[in-house]
Amino acid sequence: VQLQASGGGLVQAGGSLRLSCAASSSNFRVYGMGWFRQAPGEEREFVAGINWSDSRTYYADSVKGRFTISRDNAKNTVDLQMNSLKPEDTAVYYCARNRKLWLEVLGPAENDYDYWGQGTQVTVSS
């Protein structure tokens, strides 16, 4: 399974970016997906998740109301729309696949995810 993240870049505070993650797996649709981020000198943290059936989404408190996760099972992609970006959103963003099939409720722990993309840099200037 390969995950390819894209869409990062440099944006001013208050701006928007849309990240996309393309999965090579043919059974993409049966797995929940997540986005994580890691800022310099910080541990990687959960940002958002979406379950396999696209019926539940999860967000870190720091991004609720600003970020939206979505998936397109026909294209094997999961996107993260980021609005009202803040300098503290600056980080490398990673997409990841949850290790369990058909999971309705996703957790934020890194150990729940088995495949990771290479990361895409998001820089928000003040």
Secondary structure, 3 states (H helix, E strand, C coil): CCEEEECCEEEECCCCEEEEEEECCCCHHHEEEEEEEECCCCCCEEEEEECCCCCCEEECCCCCCCEEEEEECCCCEEEEEECCCCHHHCEEEEEEEEEEECCCCCCCCHHHEEEECCCEEEEEEC
